Amino acid sequence: MHPAPSVIFFSVFSGLGFGLLVWLGLGIPAVTGWSAFAFFAIAYLLAVGGLISSTFHLGHPERALKAFTQWRSSWLSREAWCAVAALVLTGFYGLGLVFLDTRWTILGLLGALFSIGTVFTTSMIYGQLKTVPRWNMPLTPANFLSLSLAGGALLAGQVSEAMVLILIAGIIQAVTWLLGDKRLAASGTDMASATRLGDIGTVRAFEPPHTGTNYLLREFVHVIGRKHSAKLRLISIGLMAVLPVVLLLLPFHHIIAVVAVLAHVAGVLIARWLFFAEAEHVVGLYYGKR
Amino acid sequence: MTTLPNATDKKLGLVIDLDTCVGCHACVISCKGWNTENYGAPLSDQDPYGANPSGTFLNRVHSYEVQPAQGEAQLIHFPKSCLHCEDAPCVTVCPTGASYKRVEDGIVLVNESDCIGCGLCAWACPYGAREMDAEEKVMKKCTLCVDRIYNDNLPEVDRVPSCVRTCPAGARHFGDLGDPDSAVSKLVAERGGVDLMPEQGTKPVNKYLPPRPKDALPEFDVLAPFLEPVVEEPKGFLGWLDKALEKI
């Protein structure tokens, strides 16, 4: 799949932002006043910034409101509802904390629920696709959710929780990669099933439909990233999980914490780039590619 | 509404005969022509006369070489367009309701004025049947020429999809695959028509007729086995050359 920067930034930063909102909604840390303002500002910048970034890949962003209509069937529509509900609920909750010094517990819990729901619905947009076997497994939502909660804990300054969650997220990430590598072969979709010519013999793509490229090849057949996949995976897991945990084990200092956050985010960005770049869409089989 | 209908009154679709298709791409051109000039946004081209031409097509013809375990390789031309699936994954993922499957005839269409161009339907389609138009930024797909098949202004012979009307080999057939007595359904039954990627669970309406088994090649000359080979070992100068070259 084509790794579109807008979608990579959206899913990473909104994941972090909504992850932080989950912790804030649960009242961890129990901040009020200006320190609450700072936490909510960071969470909102990440979550809303990510959402705005996601509209850059739309052909017609001016019609985006229509995306709220099909929540019965579409995970993308459900994501839109969850995101708006989470932002509105945590927005009022934040107003109470910042300006009234009041904690509306139920509002916070509901906000946390819809925040985690937003990350889950985002992950299901990918996880539902049978056409991309690497994504079509329960580990995809587990991967997104664990990274979001771990990153949120890191941003919320919850050192001990963050260390445990980052380790869990790192393990889930590694398992997602290893099992994901076997998914295309396990899906049973290959050139023989795509063309149904396998009963005659071995199928080889002889001639593509056109001499030039097309939308399908640009969007779905991206093979450049796979060359350095093993190295990038190691770099990603090192930055995402190993380095932040080592840094958090050191005596606490704000600069160390900032480096831990930056390393984690860089690692997650690489992992998300690989998530798209390594994903094989079955339509590539019609072109003899994967 | 992007939830799928439980059942459709008809299942209009295409039957494509891989035995007959000669790979001329006439269906590609006629599809592009009709669908650029008629219903919906035109099918644009980018850099059509330049170094890197690319464009939107609703129908593309692939060619495959199939090598049997024994015998000659076969070249099979393979037209591919929207299969108007019964369980169309492209429809249910649409967040806006722009994609829908019609209850009356099962045609899968895009309401272009509702399409936000998110591309998710193309991601959900295993067949590459949907292409985002780079000019109009909306999703384009085969409409089964919905503006021809019910068009009373056209002579009756033309009330079939443009690709079917154009095919010079008669490799494309159009009809109601939900009616077991229709000509296309009988053709599918007779020739053992198949679904593409059945494991994807999309239940495509369009069917593909597999190539018929090839005739065995006859011996060119019945006397050939009785003839002596002309030269087994080279002699004279060629024999010396052969030996000299072997030694080097």
Chai-1 contact restraints between the chains, C-beta under 6 A:
chainA,res_idxA,chainB,res_idxB,connection_type,confidence,min_distance_angstrom,max_distance_angstrom,comment,restraint_id
A,L58,B,I116,contact,1.0,0.0,6.0,A-B,restraint_1
A,L58,B,G117,contact,1.0,0.0,6.0,A-B,restraint_2
A,L58,B,C118,contact,1.0,0.0,6.0,A-B,restraint_3
A,G59,B,G117,contact,1.0,0.0,6.0,A-B,restraint_4
A,G59,B,K137,contact,1.0,0.0,6.0,A-B,restraint_5
A,H60,B,I116,contact,1.0,0.0,6.0,A-B,restraint_6
A,H60,B,G117,contact,1.0,0.0,6.0,A-B,restraint_7
A,H60,B,K137,contact,1.0,0.0,6.0,A-B,restraint_8
A,R63,B,I116,contact,1.0,0.0,6.0,A-B,restraint_9
A,A64,B,I116,contact,1.0,0.0,6.0,A-B,restraint_10
A,K66,B,T96,contact,1.0,0.0,6.0,A-B,restraint_11
A,K66,B,D114,contact,1.0,0.0,6.0,A-B,restraint_12
A,A67,B,P95,contact,1.0,0.0,6.0,A-B,restraint_13
A,A67,B,T96,contact,1.0,0.0,6.0,A-B,restraint_14
A,T69,B,G97,contact,1.0,0.0,6.0,A-B,restraint_15
A,Q70,B,T2,contact,1.0,0.0,6.0,A-B,restraint_16
A,Q70,B,P95,contact,1.0,0.0,6.0,A-B,restraint_17
A,Q70,B,G97,contact,1.0,0.0,6.0,A-B,restraint_18
A,R72,B,T3,contact,1.0,0.0,6.0,A-B,restraint_19
A,S73,B,T2,contact,1.0,0.0,6.0,A-B,restraint_20
A,S73,B,T3,contact,1.0,0.0,6.0,A-B,restraint_21
A,S73,B,T92,contact,1.0,0.0,6.0,A-B,restraint_22
A,S74,B,T2,contact,1.0,0.0,6.0,A-B,restraint_23
A,S74,B,V93,contact,1.0,0.0,6.0,A-B,restraint_24
A,S74,B,C94,contact,1.0,0.0,6.0,A-B,restraint_25
A,S74,B,P95,contact,1.0,0.0,6.0,A-B,restraint_26
A,L76,B,P95,contact,1.0,0.0,6.0,A-B,restraint_27
A,L76,B,L120,contact,1.0,0.0,6.0,A-B,restraint_28
A,S77,B,P95,contact,1.0,0.0,6.0,A-B,restraint_29
A,L129,B,W123,contact,1.0,0.0,6.0,A-B,restraint_30
A,L129,B,A124,contact,1.0,0.0,6.0,A-B,restraint_31
A,K130,B,Q200,contact,1.0,0.0,6.0,A-B,restraint_32
A,T131,B,P126,contact,1.0,0.0,6.0,A-B,restraint_33
A,G188,B,E199,contact,1.0,0.0,6.0,A-B,restraint_34
A,T189,B,M197,contact,1.0,0.0,6.0,A-B,restraint_35
A,T189,B,E199,contact,1.0,0.0,6.0,A-B,restraint_36
A,S193,B,M197,contact,1.0,0.0,6.0,A-B,restraint_37
A,S193,B,E199,contact,1.0,0.0,6.0,A-B,restraint_38
A,A194,B,M197,contact,1.0,0.0,6.0,A-B,restraint_39
A,T195,B,Y64,contact,1.0,0.0,6.0,A-B,restraint_40
A,R196,B,V194,contact,1.0,0.0,6.0,A-B,restraint_41
A,L197,B,V66,contact,1.0,0.0,6.0,A-B,restraint_42
A,I200,B,V66,contact,1.0,0.0,6.0,A-B,restraint_43
A,I200,B,P68,contact,1.0,0.0,6.0,A-B,restraint_44
A,G201,B,V66,contact,1.0,0.0,6.0,A-B,restraint_45
A,G201,B,Q67,contact,1.0,0.0,6.0,A-B,restraint_46
A,G201,B,P68,contact,1.0,0.0,6.0,A-B,restraint_47
A,T202,B,Q67,contact,1.0,0.0,6.0,A-B,restraint_48
A,V203,B,Y64,contact,1.0,0.0,6.0,A-B,restraint_49
A,V203,B,V66,contact,1.0,0.0,6.0,A-B,restraint_50
A,R204,B,E65,contact,1.0,0.0,6.0,A-B,restraint_51
A,F206,B,S63,contact,1.0,0.0,6.0,A-B,restraint_52
A,F206,B,Y64,contact,1.0,0.0,6.0,A-B,restraint_53
A,F206,B,E65,contact,1.0,0.0,6.0,A-B,restraint_54
A,E207,B,S63,contact,1.0,0.0,6.0,A-B,restraint_55
A,P209,B,R60,contact,1.0,0.0,6.0,A-B,restraint_56
A,P209,B,V61,contact,1.0,0.0,6.0,A-B,restraint_57
A,P209,B,H62,contact,1.0,0.0,6.0,A-B,restraint_58
A,G212,B,P53,contact,1.0,0.0,6.0,A-B,restraint_59
A,G212,B,S54,contact,1.0,0.0,6.0,A-B,restraint_60
A,T213,B,S54,contact,1.0,0.0,6.0,A-B,restraint_61
A,N214,B,S54,contact,1.0,0.0,6.0,A-B,restraint_62
A,Y215,B,E131,contact,1.0,0.0,6.0,A-B,restraint_63
A,Y215,B,M132,contact,1.0,0.0,6.0,A-B,restraint_64
A,L216,B,G128,contact,1.0,0.0,6.0,A-B,restraint_65
A,V282,B,P126,contact,1.0,0.0,6.0,A-B,restraint_66
A,V283,B,G128,contact,1.0,0.0,6.0,A-B,restraint_67
A,Y286,B,H62,contact,1.0,0.0,6.0,A-B,restraint_68
